C-alpha cells in the first residue's frame, strides 16, 4: 500500500512539474540594427524632412531588450517587453537644414541624437494547434507605447545652437504568432503585428528566429527583427525602420 501511494505521489509530482514547465520565461537579447528614415519638425510652418543617414549620419547603437512571458497554458501567452532604441550622428551638412525653428547652414558640423523607449504588452491565443502541441498558431493582440526625443546641435558655431523635440504615441495592434517545435530542444518562432488607421501613425513589427535549449532552464535565441514606425504630431513627423539580426538567452521555468 505504501509503495502504491509513493508511486502515485511520484507520478502526480512528475505530471505537475511537466505541466508547470516553461510557464514563466525571461528573455534578454542584444540587437544592433540598421537604421533608415527621417524626421521633420516645423516651426510656424517652416521646416523640412531630414534624412537620418544622408543629412545627419545617424547610425543605430546596439541595444538590449528584455521580455517577460507568462503562459497560463501551452496555447496562451501574456507578455511584457521593453526595447530602448537609440542612434547618434556626427556629420557636416551638405545642404542648409531647418529643424525646430533653427537653421543649420551648408558645411556646419551637426551632432544629432535620437532616443526611443518602446514598450509592449500583449496576449497571444494560439487556438490552431496540432494534437501534440508542437505546432501552434493564432492571433496576437498588443498595446504599444513610444516615448522619445530627437535633438540636433551645432557645437562649433560662434554661438552654438541646439534644439530638441519630444514625441510620444500609443497604439493597439493585431497580428499572428506561430510556433513550431520539431524536437524537445529546438523551438522555431515567428510573429507579425500591424497597426493601421491610428491617428498618430502606423507601425509594423516582424520577428522570427529559433530557440535552442542548452541546459536546464537556459536556452539560446537567434533571429531577425524588423520594426517600422511612422509617428505624426500635427505637421511634425518621425519615421524610421530598424532591422537586423539579434541573439540572446532565455530562462524558462
N, C-alpha and C positions, 0 to 999 in steps of 0.2 A: 504493500500500500504506500509506504513511504517512498519507494522507488518510483512508483507511478506518479505520485504528487510532485516529486523532484523533476521527473521528466516533463510533466505538463507545465511546470513553472518555467523550465528552461525553454521549452517551445514558445510559451507566451512571451517570455522576455526577448527571445530572438525575433519574434514577429513584431514586437513593439519597437525594437531597435531598427529593423528594416523599414517599418512604416514611418519612423521619425527621421530617418537619414535624409540629409540634404534639404531639410525643411527650412534651414536658415543658411544663407550664403553671403559672404562678404567678398567683394571683388575690388581689386586695385589694378589699374592699367596705366602704362606710360604710352603717351601718344605725342608724336612730333609731326604734325600735319603740314601740308602745303596750304597756302592761303591765297585767295583771289577775291576781288570785289572792289568796292569803293564806298565813299561817304560824301554826303552833301549837307552842309549846314548853312542856311541862308540868314542874312541879317537885313531886314526891311526889303526882302525880295531879291537881294543881291547875293550871288554866290555861284558855285559851280560844282560839278561832280569831280571828286578827286579819286584817281585810281590808286589803290593800295600799293601796287608794285611799281608802275611806271612813274607816278608822281612822288610817292613817299618812300619807296624802297622798303615797305613793311614786309617783315617775314615773321611767321608764327613761331612762337617759342614752345619748347617741349613742356607738356603738362601731365599731371597725374590725376585721373578721375577715379572717384570712389562710388561704388554702387552696393546697396543692401537689398537683398531679395528674401521675401518670406513666402513660403509655399504651403498653404493650408492643405493642398492635395497636389498630386502629380500634374493635374491639368490646370491648376490655377496658380497665379503668382502675383504678389503685391511687391512693388519695387520703389525704391527711392534712390536718386542719383544726383551727384553734383560734379560739374565739369567746369573748371576755371580756364578760360581761354585768354591768351594774351599775345600781342605782337608788338614789335619795335622796329623803327626805321630811322635811318640817318642818311639823308640824300641831299644833293644840290638841285634846286629847282631848275627844270629845263624849260619852264614857261611860267608866266605870272599866275599865281594861285590865290583864290579867295576862299576863306573858311571862317565862319562865325563872325563876320564883320572885319576881319583882318586881311590885309593884302601882303602876300609873300612874292616879291618880285623875282624875275629871272636871275639865276646864279646865287640865290640866297640858300644858305645851308638850313635845312629843316629837320628838326628832330621830332619824331612823332611816336605816338603810342596808342594802342587800342587794348582795352580791357573788357572782358565779358564774363559774367558769372551766370552759368547755365544750370538751372535746377529742374528736375523732373520727378514726377510721382505718377505711377501707372499701375494698371491692372490688366493682366492677360488671362483669358479664358480659352484654353485650347481644347475645345469640345470635340474636335476631329482628332481621333486617336486610334492607333492600331490596338489589337487585342492585348498585346504585351506592353503597351505604353511606350514603346521605343520611338514611335513616330507620333508627333503631336503638332497640331496647327490650330490657330484660332485668332480671334480679334484681340488687339492690343489698344487700350484706351489710356491716354496720358494727359496730364496737365503740365504745361511747361512754362517756366518763367525766366526772363532775362533782365539783368541789370548790368549797365556798363558805362564806359565813357571813352571818348576819343579826344586826343589832345595833340596840338601842333605848337612848336616853339622854334623861334629863330634866335638862338643864344649869341650869335656873333655880330648882330647888328649893333650900331652905336647906342641905340635904345632898344634893348632886347624885347621881343614880342612873344607872347604865349597866349593861347586860347584853348579852352576845353569845353566840351559839351557832354551832358549826361543823356542816357536814354534807357528806357525800360519798357517791357511788354509782357503780357501773359497770354497763352494760347491753350485751347483744348485741341487734341489731335486724335486721330484714329488710324489704325493700320493692322498689320498682320505679324504674328510671331510664329516661327516654325522651328521645331527641334527634332533632331534625328540622332539616335544613339545606336550606332551599328555594333557596339560592344560595351561591356561594363566600364571600360576605361576611356572610351572616345565619345565625345558629345559634339555634334555639329549644330550650330545655331544661326539663325538669321531673323532679322526684323526690319520692317519698314513702317514708318508713321508719317502722316502728311497733315498739314494744316492748310485749309483753303477757306477763302471768304471772310477771314478775320479783318477787322478794321485796321489793326496795327500792321498787317502784312501777311507773309506766308513763311512756311518753314517745312523742311523735309529732313528726316533722319533715316539713314540706312546703315545697317551694321550686320556683318556676317563673319563667322570665324569658327574655330574649333577649340574645345577644351579637352585636355588630356589629364586624367588623374595620375598623380605621381606617387604619393604615398599617404595613407591615412586620409585626412580631410583636405590635403593640399593638392591643387591642380594648377596646371599652366594654361594660359589663354593666349591665342594669337588670332588676329583677324584684320579686317579692313572696315573703316568707318568713314562716313561722309555726312556732313551737316551743312545744309544750305539755309540761310536766314535772310529775309528781306523785311526790315522794320521801317516804318514810316511814322513821323510825328508832324502833322501838318505838311509843310514843304521840306522839312528835314528828312533825311533818309540815310540808312546804312544797310548795305547788303554785302554778304560775304559767303564764300564757300571755303570750308576747311575739310580736307580729306587726306587719308593716308593710313598706313598700317599701324597697328598697336600690338603691344604684348604686355602680359601681366600675370598675376596669380590670383587664386581664389581659395577661400576656406569654406567648406560646406559641412554642416552638422545636422 
